[in-house]
Amino acid sequence: MYISLDWIDELVNLKTIKLEDLIDKLTLGGFEVEEILELEINKQKRIVLDISATANRADSLSLKGIAKEITSLIDKPFINSQYTNQNFDYKNNIEKTLFNSEKSINYSSFIAITLENLTDFTIPTWLTEKLLCSGVEPLNNFLDFQTYILLETGYPFEFYDLEKIQDNVKSKDFDLTLKPGKKNDTFLASNDINYNLTSDILVVDANGYPLSIAGIISNKTISYTNQTNSLLIEGSIFNSKKIRQQSRIIGLRTDRSARYEKGLNNSYFTEALLKLIALFKITNPKLICKIHTTSETIKPEPRKIILKYENIIEILGPILNSQKTTSKNLVPTQITEYLNRLDFPFVFDDKQSIWTVEVPIARIDDLEREIDLIEEIGRLHGFNNFVTNLPNIDRIGTEDFSYQTRKKITTCFLNEGFNELIQYSLVNEQNTESIKLVNPLITDCSMLRTSLLPNLVKIISENVKQGNSSLEGFEYGHVFSGDINSKYLEKEKISGIFGGAKFKREWNDKAKSLSWFEAKGKIEKIFKKLNVQISWRISNLETYQHLLHPYRTAELFLESGFSLGIFGQIHPILAKNNNVSTELFLFEFDLELLKDELQRIKLPLYKQYPLYPKITKDLSFIITQDITFDQIQTTIINNGTKFLKNIELLDEYRGNSIPKNKTSLCIQLTFQSMEKTLVTKEVEEIVSQLQLVLEKEYNITSRI
């Protein structure tokens, strides 16, 4: 929100305060100054602050609201605007005409006035300059008045062409009502888009003709144009929940609806309307203003909050003196002063040190409990002026097994070059198995995710767009499946994505992407560090058929036979749609199963370093392709004696020199004893015995 210091200076005298001090006061008071802009408008330099207001302070989303905050923070009086500080006979008429109607859940105030005899369309220069300082491009018509009032007071008003309304309803006199829209009726809005009305959409109606979707957008047919000579101005305070509901139904959010969504009240509503009339009278002194329709619901009783001195001291603690060397507590006179600066009516009980505070209408939405008032006192005094004491820690907490397991797994992935990623669990998946939220805030966060992988692919896609093609990451997260109304399942998964980028293995090699077997080896290396034994099988999981390559995907199983998860290459169509490499690899494992497996096994932290050397021998042979390496490995382990420590597949070759339907394997065997130095003759005898076993079991042909 852009705030011009010149505009603020008309409401609060800032001449005696430095800009740096003002920014510090605002920031410490909860209104962070994002940026300081210096604009040149009409050959004059203007200082503009970009201020970020908190979501629960709808009263501060205007220049007047910020000015009120500044008066409280720097203890200065509030000044009424010089351009609109005039007396009008409309004020008494409006207040008399507003009547208490039956309680409505859709609005608290509704007023419509007509303006006729509009002949001069000139917009004052000072007003145009204020719009430019606020980052708004002036339209040089009466809609600039509408924007000005919205910026200064926070109240949105809607302008209609009065003559066009009378032509459409075929009458000079018409009644305004708020009613549900007619089902299947279409509404052409001022943005040239047709919207389908339903009974859940509230419309401002004139004798059966819809003027606007209440609080959101007007009808294009009767919208204001530069040729309009008479206006119907509608101002209302609509229910924030109703406006949010309508916005979601029609898929539209406007500047006006955004104000209502944050929660407006009618504390300064009449004054805002009078200022709007005053703007029209600047260039149209013979303006004819008439009150058309007014309605106001019964106002709630003012809320009163009991504020106790002892609770203030207990929560805020002692304050520092001016030299910041000694500390003392706030005294009751200081608290009384702060309540006066906030314009909070109160009654003080001197004997019990208790304030009975009446919450103003402007703050009724965010001040509900005593703690809220204590926060206001701390804000005005400055939270940086209180003594900061860290609590004494009696004992340091212990890490439970779940935390220890997560830390081990995280360390393994980080050591392999992965980055930990965090994403939202709410997505917009086009999946029939996804659980849809009943009342989502936005469409992009309308479903619970069934897998972590789609968003990981999107992250890679976004990084590629930014020129970063080497991101490798993993993520912990919950996934959901089933029916939210009957039975659904929530599981915690660990997923990741890597590969795609080309790099050199050797300095004289060409840059190449990670192959499927190299990627598989990277996963195996992680499980080896965790001391978890896994087996690989062809995957038939339908859940991942649109995510992973149909012929380059494997399912991982634990020794217990439970399916741990999935690993595979990205599906080519998914890679093309997201403009990423087809040589990316993804995995998704069940974290709870992995935790249970780590709890079942004993992870060795230390083992004796062997004192005797290793001997390695290579074994090359030709074998039929229908025999898996797992079978060969199991046979070698069972017959390799206690000296066999490791088996590694070095090479697999198929070519013209190899018979059809056969493959050549080269296996490296590592032998080592913990008791003595092995001699070559002993190892060769073991290898010869292994060759005989393989020839007998699998009919291999040894190669030299």
C-alpha positions in Angstrom: 0.0 0.0 0.0 1.5 3.3 -1.2 1.2 6.2 1.3 2.3 9.7 0.3 3.9 11.6 3.2 2.5 14.9 1.8 -1.0 13.4 2.0 -0.3 12.1 5.5 1.0 15.5 6.5 -2.4 17.0 5.9 -3.9 14.7 8.6 -0.9 14.5 11.0 1.8 17.1 11.5 5.0 15.3 10.5 7.2 18.4 10.3 8.9 17.8 13.7 9.7 14.1 13.1 12.5 12.6 11.0 11.7 10.2 8.3 13.9 7.5 9.8 12.2 7.8 13.2 8.8 7.6 11.5 9.8 4.4 9.6 11.1 2.9 12.9 7.9 3.7 14.7 5.7 2.2 12.0 7.8 -0.9 11.6 7.9 -1.6 15.4 4.2 -0.8 15.6 3.4 -3.6 13.2 3.3 -1.7 9.9 6.5 -2.7 8.1 7.8 -0.2 5.5 8.8 -2.3 2.5 10.3 0.5 0.4 10.8 4.3 0.3 10.0 5.8 -3.1 11.0 9.3 -4.4 8.6 10.4 -7.2 8.6 13.6 -9.2 5.1 14.8 -9.9 4.5 18.2 -11.5 8.2 19.1 -11.0 8.0 18.4 -7.3 9.6 15.6 -5.4 7.3 13.5 -3.3 8.2 10.8 -0.7 6.0 7.7 -0.8 6.2 4.8 1.6 5.2 1.3 0.6 3.6 0.0 3.9 2.6 -3.6 4.6 -0.4 -3.7 6.9 -1.5 -6.8 8.9 -4.4 -8.9 7.6 -6.5 -8.5 10.8 -6.4 -4.7 10.7 -9.0 -3.7 8.0 -9.3 -0.3 9.7 -5.7 0.5 8.7 -6.1 -0.3 5.0 -6.6 3.3 4.1 -4.7 6.6 4.4 -6.9 7.7 7.2 -6.3 4.4 9.0 -2.5 4.7 8.7 -2.8 8.4 9.8 -4.7 7.3 13.0 -2.0 4.8 13.7 0.7 7.4 13.3 -1.1 9.8 15.7 -1.0 7.0 18.3 2.6 6.0 17.7 4.1 9.6 17.8 1.5 11.1 20.1 0.2 13.8 17.6 -3.4 15.1 17.1 -5.4 14.1 14.1 -6.2 16.9 11.6 -9.3 16.8 9.3 -8.6 17.1 5.5 -8.6 20.8 4.3 -10.3 19.8 1.1 -13.3 18.2 2.6 -13.6 19.9 6.0 -16.9 21.6 5.2 -20.4 21.5 6.8 -23.2 20.0 4.8 -26.9 19.9 5.5 -26.9 16.3 4.2 -25.3 15.0 7.3 -28.3 15.4 9.6 -30.7 14.2 6.8 -28.6 11.0 6.3 -28.5 10.3 10.0 -32.2 10.8 10.4 -33.1 8.7 7.3 -30.9 5.7 8.4 -33.3 3.4 10.2 -32.9 0.2 12.1 -34.2 -2.6 10.0 -34.5 -6.3 10.9 -31.1 -7.9 11.4 -29.6 -8.9 8.1 -26.7 -11.4 7.8 -25.7 -9.9 4.5 -25.1 -6.2 5.3 -24.9 -3.8 8.2 -25.5 -0.5 6.2 -26.9 0.2 2.8 -27.4 3.7 1.4 -28.0 5.1 -2.1 -28.0 8.8 -3.1 -28.7 10.5 -6.4 -26.6 13.3 -7.8 -28.0 15.5 -10.6 -27.0 18.6 -12.5 -23.4 17.4 -13.0 -22.1 19.8 -15.6 -18.4 20.3 -14.8 -16.2 17.1 -15.1 -13.0 18.8 -14.1 -10.9 16.8 -11.6 -8.8 18.9 -9.1 -5.1 18.9 -9.7 -4.4 18.1 -6.0 -6.5 15.0 -6.3 -4.8 13.8 -9.4 -1.4 14.2 -7.7 -2.6 12.2 -4.8 -3.7 9.3 -7.0 -0.3 9.3 -8.8 1.5 9.2 -5.4 -0.6 6.2 -4.5 0.4 4.3 -7.7 -3.0 4.8 -9.4 -3.3 6.2 -12.9 -6.0 8.9 -13.0 -8.9 8.4 -15.4 -9.7 12.2 -15.5 -13.4 11.5 -14.8 -15.6 11.1 -11.7 -14.3 7.6 -11.1 -11.2 9.4 -9.7 -13.4 10.6 -6.9 -14.4 7.0 -6.2 -10.8 5.9 -6.1 -9.8 8.8 -3.9 -12.4 8.0 -1.2 -11.4 4.3 -1.3 -7.7 5.2 -0.7 -8.4 7.8 2.0 -11.2 6.2 4.0 -11.2 2.6 2.9 -14.9 2.6 2.0 -15.8 1.5 -1.6 -18.7 3.2 -3.4 -20.3 2.1 -6.6 -21.3 4.6 -9.4 -24.3 3.9 -11.7 -25.7 6.1 -14.5 -29.0 7.3 -13.1 -30.6 8.0 -16.5 -29.7 4.5 -17.9 -31.3 2.9 -14.8 -34.5 4.9 -15.3 -34.5 3.9 -19.0 -34.1 0.2 -18.2 -36.8 0.1 -15.5 -39.0 2.5 -17.6 -39.7 4.7 -14.6 -38.2 7.8 -12.9 -39.0 6.3 -9.6 -37.7 2.9 -8.6 -37.0 0.9 -5.5 -33.7 -0.6 -4.6 -33.5 -4.0 -2.8 -31.0 -6.7 -2.1 -32.2 -10.1 -3.3 -30.8 -13.4 -4.5 -30.1 -13.8 -8.1 -32.4 -15.7 -10.4 -31.1 -19.2 -11.3 -29.8 -19.5 -15.0 -29.9 -15.7 -15.5 -26.8 -14.2 -17.0 -25.2 -10.9 -15.9 -23.0 -8.8 -18.2 -20.5 -7.1 -15.9 -18.5 -3.9 -16.5 -15.5 -6.1 -17.4 -17.4 -7.4 -20.5 -17.7 -10.9 -19.0 -21.0 -12.8 -18.6 -21.6 -14.4 -15.2 -24.3 -17.0 -14.4 -26.4 -16.0 -11.4 -27.6 -18.4 -8.7 -29.6 -18.1 -5.6 -26.3 -17.9 -3.6 -25.4 -14.6 -5.3 -26.7 -11.4 -3.9 -27.6 -8.6 -6.4 -28.6 -5.0 -6.0 -32.0 -4.9 -7.7 -34.0 -2.0 -9.1 -37.6 -3.0 -9.9 -36.4 -6.5 -11.1 -33.4 -5.1 -13.0 -30.0 -6.2 -11.5 -27.6 -3.2 -11.1 -24.7 -5.1 -9.7 -23.4 -8.3 -8.1 -23.5 -6.9 -4.5 -20.1 -5.7 -3.4 -18.2 -7.0 -6.4 -19.0 -5.5 -9.8 -21.6 -3.4 -11.6 -23.8 -4.1 -14.7 -22.1 -2.9 -17.9 -25.4 -1.5 -19.3 -25.8 1.1 -16.5 -22.1 1.7 -15.6 -20.7 5.2 -15.4 -19.2 6.7 -18.6 -17.7 10.1 -19.5 -21.1 11.1 -20.9 -22.9 10.5 -17.6 -24.7 13.6 -16.2 -26.5 12.1 -13.2 -25.4 9.4 -10.9 -26.8 6.9 -8.5 -24.2 6.2 -5.8 -24.5 3.1 -3.7 -22.5 2.6 -0.6 -22.8 -0.5 1.6 -21.1 -2.5 4.4 -21.5 -6.1 3.3 -20.8 -9.2 5.3 -17.2 -10.3 4.6 -18.1 -14.0 4.4 -20.9 -13.4 1.9 -18.6 -11.4 -0.4 -15.9 -14.1 -0.2 -18.5 -16.8 -1.0 -19.7 -14.9 -4.0 -16.2 -14.2 -5.3 -15.4 -17.9 -5.3 -18.6 -18.8 -7.0 -18.1 -16.4 -10.0 -14.3 -16.5 -9.9 -13.8 -12.8 -9.6 -12.1 -10.5 -7.1 -12.2 -6.7 -7.4 -10.7 -3.8 -5.5 -14.2 -3.3 -3.9 -14.7 -7.0 -2.9 -11.1 -7.1 -1.5 -12.1 -4.4 1.0 -15.2 -6.2 2.1 -13.4 -9.5 2.4 -11.1 -8.1 5.0 -14.1 -6.9 7.1 -15.4 -3.3 7.1 -17.5 -1.6 9.7 -19.5 1.6 9.5 -17.5 3.6 12.1 -16.7 6.4 9.6 -19.1 5.4 6.8 -21.3 8.6 7.0 -18.2 10.8 7.0 -16.8 9.0 3.9 -20.0 9.6 2.0 -20.1 13.3 3.0 -16.5 13.7 1.7 -17.5 12.1 -1.6 -20.4 14.6 -2.0 -18.0 17.4 -1.1 -15.7 16.4 -3.9 -18.5 16.7 -6.5 -19.5 20.1 -5.1 -16.0 21.5 -5.7 -16.6 21.9 -9.4 -20.4 21.5 -9.3 -21.7 24.1 -6.7 -25.3 23.7 -8.0 -25.3 20.0 -7.4 -28.6 18.4 -6.6 -28.2 15.6 -4.0 -31.1 13.4 -2.9 -31.2 10.5 -0.6 -32.8 7.5 -2.4 -32.6 4.5 -0.1 -31.1 3.9 3.3 -31.1 1.0 5.7 -29.0 0.1 8.7 -29.2 -3.0 10.9 -29.3 -2.8 14.6 -25.8 -2.1 15.9 -24.3 -4.6 18.5 -23.7 -3.4 22.0 -20.2 -2.0 22.5 -17.8 -4.7 23.7 -16.1 -4.0 27.1 -12.8 -5.6 28.2 -11.4 -5.7 31.7 -7.7 -4.8 31.7 -5.7 -5.7 34.8 -2.5 -4.0 35.7 -1.0 -7.1 37.2 -1.6 -9.0 33.9 0.1 -6.3 31.9 3.2 -6.5 34.0 3.3 -10.3 34.0 3.1 -10.5 30.2 5.1 -7.5 29.1 7.6 -7.5 31.9 9.9 -4.7 33.0 11.0 -1.8 30.8 14.4 -0.2 30.3 15.2 3.3 31.3 16.4 5.9 28.9 20.1 4.9 29.4 19.0 1.2 29.1 21.0 0.3 32.2 18.3 -0.4 34.8 14.8 -1.7 34.5 11.4 -0.9 36.1 7.7 -1.6 35.4 5.2 0.4 33.5 3.2 2.7 35.8 -0.6 3.0 35.6 -0.4 6.6 34.3 1.6 5.4 31.3 -1.0 2.8 30.5 -3.8 5.4 30.8 -1.9 7.7 28.4 -1.6 4.9 25.9 -5.3 4.2 26.0 -6.0 7.9 25.5 -3.7 8.0 22.5 -5.6 5.0 21.0 -8.9 6.8 21.6 -10.2 3.9 23.6 -13.0 5.0 26.1 -12.3 3.6 29.5 -13.1 3.8 33.3 -10.2 3.4 35.7 -10.5 1.8 39.1 -7.5 3.3 41.0 -7.8 1.1 44.0 -7.8 -2.2 42.1 -5.7 -0.9 39.2 -8.3 -2.1 36.7 -9.4 -0.4 33.4 -12.8 -1.2 31.9 -12.1 -0.4 28.2 -14.9 0.0 25.6 -13.7 -1.2 22.2 -14.4 1.4 19.4 -16.4 0.2 16.5 -13.4 0.7 14.2 -11.5 -2.0 16.2 -14.3 -4.3 17.1 -13.0 -7.1 14.8 -9.5 -7.4 16.1 -9.8 -6.5 19.8 -11.6 -9.3 21.6 -9.7 -10.2 24.7 -7.5 -8.6 27.4 -4.3 -9.9 25.7 -5.2 -7.9 22.6 -5.3 -4.7 24.6 -2.0 -5.6 26.3 -0.5 -6.1 22.8 -1.6 -2.5 21.9 0.1 -1.1 25.0 3.3 -3.0 24.2 3.1 -1.8 20.6 2.8 1.9 21.6 5.6 1.7 24.2 7.8 -0.3 21.7 8.5 -3.9 22.2 12.2 -3.1 21.8 12.0 -1.1 25.0 11.1 -4.1 27.2 13.8 -6.2 29.0 14.5 -9.5 27.1 15.0 -12.4 29.4 15.6 -15.9 28.0 13.9 -18.6 30.1 16.1 -20.9 32.2 16.3 -24.5 30.8 16.0 -27.1 33.5 17.0 -30.0 31.2 17.8 -30.6 27.5 15.2 -32.6 25.6 16.0 -36.0 24.3 15.7 -37.1 20.7 13.1 -39.8 20.2 13.7 -42.6 17.7 11.6 -40.9 15.0 13.7 -37.8 15.1 16.9 -39.8 15.1 15.8 -41.8 12.1 14.8 -38.7 10.2 18.2 -37.1 11.0 20.1 -40.2 9.7 18.1 -40.3 6.5 18.5 -36.6 6.0 22.2 -36.8 6.5 22.5 -39.6 3.9 20.7 -37.6 1.3 22.6 -34.4 2.0 25.9 -36.3 1.7 24.8 -37.5 -1.7 24.3 -33.9 -2.9 20.6 -33.6 -2.4 18.8 -30.4 -1.1 15.9 -30.7 1.3 12.7 -29.2 -0.2 9.4 -28.1 1.4 6.1 -27.6 -0.4 2.4 -27.2 0.4 0.3 -30.3 0.9 -2.6 -28.5 -0.9 -2.5 -28.8 -4.7 -4.6 -28.6 -7.8 -4.3 -32.1 -9.1 -6.5 -33.4 -12.0 -6.8 -36.8 -10.4 -10.0 -38.8 -9.6 -8.3 -40.2 -6.4 -7.6 -36.7 -5.0 -9.5 -35.6 -2.0 -11.2 -32.3 -2.7 -11.6 -29.6 0.0 -15.1 -28.6 0.8 -14.3 -24.9 1.1 -10.9 -24.1 -0.6 -9.6 -20.5 -0.5 -8.2 -20.7 -4.0 -8.4 -23.2 -6.9 -4.6 -23.9 -6.8 -5.0 -25.2 -3.3 -8.3 -27.1 -3.6 -7.1 -30.7 -3.2 -5.0 -32.9 -0.9 -2.0 -34.3 -2.8 -1.8 -38.0 -3.5 1.9 -37.9 -4.3 4.9 -35.6 -3.7 6.3 -36.2 -7.2 4.2 -33.9 -9.4 5.2 -30.8 -7.4 8.9 -31.9 -7.5 8.7 -31.9 -11.3 7.2 -28.4 -11.2 10.1 -27.2 -9.0 12.6 -28.6 -11.5 10.7 -26.9 -14.3 10.7 -23.5 -12.5 14.5 -23.9 -11.8 15.2 -24.7 -15.4 13.3 -21.5 -16.5 15.6 -19.5 -14.1 18.7 -21.1 -15.6 19.4 -23.7 -12.8 19.4 -27.2 -14.4 21.3 -29.0 -11.7 18.9 -29.1 -8.7 18.6 -32.4 -6.9 16.3 -32.5 -4.0 14.3 -34.6 -1.6 11.2 -33.9 0.5 9.3 -35.3 3.5 5.6 -34.9 3.3 2.1 -36.4 3.9 0.0 -37.8 1.0 -3.7 -38.6 1.2 -6.0 -41.1 -0.5 -9.5 -42.4 -0.2 -12.8 -40.6 0.5 -12.8 -37.8 3.1 -16.4 -38.4 3.9 -16.0 -42.1 4.7 -12.5 -43.5 5.0 -9.3 -41.9 4.0 -5.6 -42.8 4.5 -2.8 -40.4 5.4 0.9 -41.5 4.9 4.2 -39.8 5.3 6.5 -40.2 2.4 10.0 -39.3 1.4 10.4 -38.4 -2.2 13.1 -37.0 -4.4 14.2 -36.0 -7.9 17.7 -36.0 -9.4 19.6 -36.3 -12.7 19.0 -34.5 -15.9 22.2 -32.3 -15.9 25.2 -33.4 -18.0 28.6 -33.7 -16.4 32.0 -35.2 -17.1 33.1 -38.4 -15.4 36.7 -37.9 -16.6 38.4 -34.7 -17.8 38.7 -36.0 -21.3 35.2 -37.5 -21.6 32.2 -35.8 -23.1 29.5 -34.5 -20.7 26.8 -37.1 -20.2 23.6 -37.4 -18.2 23.1 -39.9 -15.4 22.1 -43.3 -16.8 19.4 -45.5 -15.3 21.9 -47.9 -13.8 24.0 -45.0 -12.3 20.8 -43.5 -10.8 19.9 -46.9 -9.4 23.4 -47.2 -7.9 22.9 -43.8 -6.2 19.8 -45.0 -4.4 21.5 -48.3 -3.5 24.4 -46.3 -2.0 22.0 -44.5 0.3 20.3 -47.7 1.5 23.7 -49.2 2.0 24.7 -46.4 4.3 21.4 -47.0 6.3 22.2 -50.8 6.3 18.8 -51.6 4.8 18.6 -54.5 2.4 16.4 -54.0 -0.6 15.4 -55.9 -3.7 14.2 -54.6 -7.0 11.2 -55.8 -9.0 9.3 -54.7 -12.1 6.6 -52.2 -11.0 2.9 -52.6 -11.7 1.7 -49.6 -9.6 -1.0 -47.7 -11.5 -0.7 -44.7 -9.2 2.6 -43.7 -11.0 1.8 -44.7 -14.5 1.5 -41.0 -15.7 4.6 -39.9 -13.7 7.2 -42.6 -14.4 8.5 -44.3 -17.6 6.5 -47.5 -18.3 9.6 -49.5 -19.0 12.2 -47.9 -16.7 10.5 -48.1 -13.4 11.1 -50.5 -10.5 9.4 -51.2 -7.2 11.6 -51.6 -4.1 10.9 -54.3 -1.4 12.3 -54.8 2.0 13.5 -58.2 3.3 10.2 -58.6 5.1 8.4 -58.5 1.7 6.7 -55.2 2.2 6.8 -52.7 -0.7 8.9 -49.7 0.3 8.2 -47.5 -2.7 9.0 -46.7 -6.3 12.0 -45.6 -8.3 12.1 -44.8 -12.0 12.8 -42.4 -14.9 10.4 -39.5 -15.6 7.6 -40.2 -18.1 8.5 -38.7 -21.5 5.1 -37.0 -21.8 5.4 -35.4 -18.4 8.9 -34.2 -19.1 7.8 -32.6 -22.4 4.8 -30.9 -20.8 7.0 -29.4 -18.1 9.9 -28.7 -20.5 12.4 -30.7 -18.4 15.0 -33.4 -19.3 13.7 -36.9 -20.0 16.7 -38.2 -18.0 15.4 -37.2 -14.6 14.9 -39.8 -12.0 12.2 -39.9 -9.2 11.6 -41.9 -6.1 9.0 -42.1 -3.4 9.3 -44.3 -0.3 7.1 -45.0 2.6 8.8 -43.3 5.6 6.9 -45.2 8.3 8.1 -48.6 6.8 11.6 -47.3 6.5 11.5 -46.2 10.2 10.2 -49.6 11.3 13.0 -51.3 9.3 15.7 -49.1 10.9 14.2 -49.9 14.3 14.2 -53.6 13.6 17.8 -53.8 12.4 20.8 -52.7 14.4 22.8 -50.1 12.5 26.5 -50.7 13.3 28.2 -47.5 14.2 31.7 -49.0 14.4 33.4 -52.2 13.4 37.0 -53.5 13.6 39.2 -52.4 10.8 40.8 -55.4 9.0 44.5 -55.8 9.6 45.0 -58.1 6.5 45.0 -57.1 2.8 42.2 -57.7 0.3 42.5 -59.8 -2.8 40.3 -59.1 -5.8 39.6 -61.5 -8.7 37.5 -61.0 -11.8 35.2 -63.6 -13.1 34.0 -63.3 -16.8 31.5 -65.7 -18.4 28.7 -65.9 -20.9 25.2 -66.8 -19.7 21.7 -66.9 -21.0 19.7 -63.6 -20.7 16.8 -65.2 -18.8 19.0 -65.7 -15.7 19.0 -62.7 -13.4 22.0 -61.3 -11.6 20.3 -61.8 -8.3 20.3 -65.6 -8.9 24.0 -65.5 -9.8 24.8 -63.4 -6.8 22.9 -65.6 -4.4 24.7 -68.7 -5.7 28.2 -67.1 -5.4 27.4 -65.9 -1.8 26.4 -69.4 -0.8 29.5 -71.0 -2.2 32.1 -68.2 -1.7 33.2 -69.2 1.8 33.6 -66.8 4.7 36.4 -65.0 3.0 34.1 -63.5 0.2 33.4 -60.0 1.3 31.9 -58.2 -1.7 30.5 -58.9 -5.2 30.3 -56.2 -7.8 29.0 -56.3 -11.4 31.7 -54.5 -13.4 30.3 -55.0 -16.9 27.5 -56.4 -19.0 28.1 -56.8 -22.8 25.9 -57.9 -25.7 27.2 -57.7 -29.2 28.2 -59.6 -32.4 30.8 -61.6 -30.6 28.2 -62.9 -28.1 25.7 -65.6 -29.1 22.1 -64.6 -29.5 19.9 -64.5 -26.4 23.1 -64.5 -24.3 25.0 -61.9 -22.4 28.6 -61.5 -21.1 29.1 -60.6 -17.5 32.2 -59.5 -15.7 32.0 -59.8 -11.9 34.6 -58.6 -9.4 35.0 -60.7 -6.2 36.7 -59.3 -3.1 38.2 -61.7 -0.6 39.6 -60.9 2.9 40.3 -62.6 6.1 40.2 -61.1 9.6 42.6 -63.7 10.9 45.4 -64.1 8.4 46.9 -63.0 5.1 45.3 -64.9 2.3 47.5 -66.3 -0.4 46.7 -66.2 -4.1 46.5 -70.0 -4.3 43.7 -70.2 -1.8 41.7 -67.5 -3.5 42.2 -69.1 -7.0 40.9 -72.4 -5.6 37.8 -70.7 -4.3 37.3 -69.0 -7.7 37.8 -72.3 -9.6 35.2 -73.9 -7.3 32.7 -71.1 -8.0 33.2 -71.5 -11.8 32.4 -75.2 -11.5 29.2 -74.4 -9.5 28.1 -71.8 -12.0 28.7 -74.1 -14.9 26.7 -76.8 -13.2 23.8 -74.5 -12.1 23.5 -72.1 -15.1 25.6 -73.7 -17.9 27.9 -70.7 -18.2 30.9 -70.4 -20.6 34.0 -69.0 -19.0 35.9 -66.2 -20.8 39.5 -65.4 -20.5 
